[in-house]
Amino acid sequence: MIIQIDSGDDIVITMEPDLIPEKIRLLEEKFDNIVQYQEKNVTLDMNSISHLDSLLLSVLIRFRSRLTICGRTLRLVNCNEKIINSIRHASLEDYFLN
């Protein structure tokens, strides 16, 4: 996972391809650090993610919720059709796709 803080308003995170549960735990730790120690909005580049399973989705929901509480936003970009369909199937399109 590449975390890049740009000169604008966002921290841009390029997700690793097909995260396994152990890596998702590390991702959640990185997200915790961002919430605690950064003050910028976050953009997740989902280009290398081929599918969205329930574990990753729950991590994204928690991360977005924590950012929202702090007055910040989470944007998902470069989502493939499978990811978009998974988000819609979970009825979370208003939560992630706006």
Secondary structure by P-SEA (a helix, b strand, c coil): ccccccccccccccccccccaaaaaaaaaaaaaaaccccbbbbbbccccccccaaaaaaaaaaaaaaaaaccccccccccaaaaaaaaaacccccccc
